[in-house]
Amino acid sequence: MARQEPKSKHLRFLVVGAGAIGGYFGASLSLAGHPVDFLARGDTALRLETAGLSLRNGESFQTARPGVVRVEAAQMAGEYDCWILAVKSYQLSDALEPLLTSAASVPAVLCLLNGVEGEDWLSLRIGREKVIAGSVTTAVGRPDNASVVVERPRGVGLAGDHPLVDTLVAVFQVAGLHARRYFDPNNMKWSKLITNLPANSLAAILNLTPLEIYSRPDLFRLERFQLREALEVMQRMGLRVVDLPGARARLLAIAARSLPAGLSLPLLRRAIGTGRGTKMPSLHIDLYRGARYSEVSVLNGAVVRRAASLGIPTPVNSFLTDKLLAMVAGRVPVDTYSGHPEKLLAEFEAVDRNKR
């Protein structure tokens, strides 16, 4: 497809999701002069309308004044050049339902969800030709309801055949979002999933920081095998690992698959310490705030589902998925393994032996 030029120098965006990532993209684009509306409800809508949204990026501190479209009046949303989806994967259906039932036409939709299945779901609902895949590597925090903070500026990858992709890359660059164009969305999204796996589900289950996990060879063994299982799925699918903005996914793959443990452990410990260190990952945050759902379903769980269709065993990813979902559902108390990694390791060894 030919590159699609905007009707004016500014694009009009509707941001679905006013959390850290949605706030970061919405505020950045609004501050760059683009008309931005957030789809919001209740207190979130009122807060955006009255106080705007502050963005801190290094020494820069600015307050954006985006528009607000209330969920209850989604049919009044008007026309947009692009919707930006920045919700948790398990919120996707509920977040989009007001728009899909009332909007007369759907524009380009940029999917910034974690995992590798959001784009497929969207394609079934609105048509693959309207979907743009996105992978965010910038780390963003939400210290309070009125601001977002860029913690590690990396960037965002965009991929797909939609004619607006190249224009979005250029617009995002000017807005300081550090965008990069990819031509295979599956390579990009699966490579991002690979970077989401380390010290994520184990950190939630064990209530340990990423650095604590990578300081223990026995826990590192589980970490390495979950990555190897995911990489085996990618290989069988004919995909290749690609580096993402500020995220060296290929080095992670080499360390997990090709290097002996004695070399890969210190290498990954340094990488994890630099990237996450003592900061708790998203799966831990969701679990300990009492969320009823977990994105482990679209991370480790996605590996399990795709592997099953290919006839590939995934004992580690299956174990981590089942265990964390049991904790989220309340079938296993949240503090069961906190401070007791040896208990989890013993259970895994027993489960693994029984499946052999």
N, C-alpha and C positions, 0 to 999 in steps of 0.2 A: 504493500500500500504506500501511496505517496504521503509525505509528511503533511500533517494537518496544521495549518496556520490558524491562530485564534482570530476571531473577528476584530478584536482590538488588541492592544499591547498587553492587556490584563485579562487573565482568565477568571471565571467565577467558579468558586469551589463551595461544595457542601461537605462539611466534615461530620462524619457519623462516629461519635466517640470523643468525649471531652476529657479523657484521661491524659496520662503523660505523653504518649506518642501523638494522639490526636491534637492535644493542646500545643505541642511543639510544632507540628506541621501547620496547624491553623494560625497560630500566632506569627510564625515566620512568614507565611504567605501574606497575611494581613499587613504586617509591617513592611513588606515589599511592595505594597500598593494594590494587591489583588483583592477583589470583593470576596470575603469569606463569611459564610454562615455556619453555625454549629446547629446540628439537630439535637435538641436537648429538652428536658422536662423539669418541672418542679424547681427545687432549690438551685440546681445546676443552671437552668435557664435564667433564673432571676439573678444569680451571681454574675453570670457573663454579661447580662444586660446592664447591670448597675456598676460593676467594678472592672469589667474587661478581663484580660488575661495577661499577666506579666511574664516575660521571658528573660531569664538570666543565662547568658552565654559568655563564659569567661568574665571579662570586666564589663561587658555590655549588659545593661538592664533597661528594658523597654516594656511599655504596656500597650498591648494591642486592643483595639476596640472592634472585634468582629460582630457580625449580626447574629441573631438567634432565630431559628425556626422551631417553634414548639411542636413536639411530637403530636399533640392533639390537633394541630392545624397543618399537618404535613402536606395536605393537598394544596396549600397555598405557597408551597416552596418555590415555585417558579422554575425557570430554566437555568441549568448550570452546564458548564463545560465539563466538569468532572466531579464525581463523588469520591471522597477519600474515606475508606473504611478503616477505622483504628479502634476496634473493640476487641475484647477477648473472643477467642474462637467460639466458645460456648454461648456467647451473646449474639452471634451473627444473625440468626434467624429472627429473634425478637427485635433486634435493632433495625433490621431492614423492612420488617413487615409493614409498618405504616407507609413507607415510601412505595413499596412494590404493589400495594393495593390501591394507592390513590394517585400516584404520579402518572401523568399521561404518557411520558416518554422517559426512558432511562438513558443518561449520557454515558460517557466513559466512566468506568468504576475502577479505581485503584485500590487493590486489596493489600493492606499492610498487616494482615493477620499472621500470627505464628503458625508453623506447620506447613503441610504441603497439600491440604485438601480443600482449603477455603475457595480457591479459584475454581475448582471442579464444581463445588456446590453452587457458586454464583453462575457458572456457565449453564447449568441446568435450569436456573431460574430466569436469567436475562439474556442468555446467548453468549457463547464464547467470544464472539467478535467484539463485545463491549468490555471485556475484562482485561485489566492490566495487572500483572503480578508485581508485587513490591516486597522487598526485604530490607528492613531497617536494622542497621548495625550501631547507630548512635545510641548511647546510653542516656536516658532521660529520667529525671526524678520529678516527683510531684510532692514537694514539701508541705504544701497546703492547698486549699481549694482555689486559690486565686493566682497561683503561679506554677511555672514549670522551670526546671533547671537542667541545662545541658551538662551532664557529668563527664561524658567522654564523646567528643565530636568525631564521629567516623563517617557516616553517610547513609545512603539508601540506594539500593539497586532497583531498577525498573526493567521489565521484560515483557514482550508480547508483540503481536502484530498490529495492534491498534494504531491508526495514523497519528494519534496525539502523543505517543510515547516520546518521540524526539523533542517535541515542544515542551513536554513536562520536564524532561531532563534539563533543558535550557532554563526554564522558569525556576526550577528548584535550585539550580546552580546559583542564579542571581540572588535567590532568597537565602543563600547560605546553608542549604540542606545537603550539599555535597553529593549530587546524584551521579550515578554511572549507569550506562546503557548495557543491558545484556540481551542476547538474542535467543537464548534457550531458557524459558522460564523454569523448566524442570531442573536443569543444572543449578540454576540460581537458588530456587526454593529448597532443594534437597541439601545443597551446600550450607544454607543458612540453618537448616534443621540440625546438621552435624555440629554446628557451633553452639546450638541451644542445648545439646545433650549433656556436655560435661558439667559435673558438680551442680546439677539441677534437681533431678528427682531424688538422688541420694541425700542432698542437702536438706530437702524437705522431710524425708523419712527419718533421718538420723538427727535432725536439728543441729547440724554441723556447718561451719562455714566452708566455702570452696577450698580455702587454703588448708583447713584442717583435714579435709578429705584427701587432698593430694599430698599430705604429709604422711599418709599411711599406705604402705605397699599393698596390704590386703584389700583396702577399699579401691586403690588404684586399679587393681586387677579387674574388679567389676566395671569400673569406668572404661577401661580399655576395651573390654569385651562388648559393652553396649555399643561403642563406636564401631568396632569391627563388624558387628551384626548389621548396623545401618549401612556401612560401606559395602558390605556384600550385597545388600539389596540394591544399592545404586549401581553396582557393577553389573548385576543381572538385568537391570533395567536398561543398560546401555548408557548410563549417565556418567558424567565426569565431575569431579570436585573442582570448583572454581573459587578463586579468592574473591571476597566481597570487600566493599570499602572499609578499610581499617581492620579487616578480619581475615587472617591468613588460614583459610580453611584447608588449603592444600598441605600446609605444614602440619596441621592437626591430623590430617588423614595419614600422612607419612609416619608421624610419631606413633599413631595408634596401630597401624597395619604393618609397617616395615621394620621399625627399629626394635631392638630388644628392650625389655622392660627396664634394664639398668640405665639405658640411655634415654628412653622416652619419658620415664617418670620425672627426672629433674627438668627436662625440657618443658613438659606440660605443666609442672609445678610453677615454673617461672612465668609461663604464659597465663595460667589461671590467676596467679598472684597479681600480675599486672592488670589483667582484665577485670577480675572480680574480687579476689582477695578475701576480705572479711565481709563484703556486702552479700546479704542473702539474696538468692535468685527468686524469680517470679513464682515458681511452684511452692517454695517455702512461704512466701508472703501470702499467697492465696490460702494455703492450708491453715496458717496460724491466724488469719483474720476470720476464719470460719466459713469460707466460701463453700457452697454446695456442689461446685463443679471444679474441675482441674484441667489445665491445658496439657497435663501428662497424656491425656487421651489423643491429642493431635501431635505429640512429640514422640515419646517412646511408643505410644499406642499406634501411631501411623506406621512406624517401622514394623510392628507386629502384624498389622493388617496387610500391608503390602508383601511382607515376607511370606505370610500364609498363602497368598495367591500365587506365589512363586515356588512354594514348597520348600522354603528355607526355615530351619529352626531358629528361634530367637529366645533362648532361655532367659537371658539377662533382661532384655527389654520387656519380655512378658512378665517376669517376676516383679520388676520395678513398677510397671503399669498397674498390675493387680494389687500390689501392696499399697501404693499411694491412693488408688481409688477406694480401697477398703478403708483407709484412714479418713478420706474426705467424706465417705458415706457414714462414718461412725461405727463401722463394724470392728475396727481396730482403733483403740485409743491413740490420740495424737502423740502422747509421750511414751509410747511403748518402747521405742528404740532410742529415745533421746539419751545420749551418754552410754549406750550399749550397742555399739556397732557389731560386736562379736555375736550378739543374739541374732541380728539380721543375717550375718554371714553364715551362721550355722543353719538357719532356716533355708537359705538359698541352696546350700550344699545338699540338704535333705531333699528339697524339691527337685534339684537337678539330678540327683541319683535316681529318684523314682521315675523320672521321665526317660532315662536312658534305656 
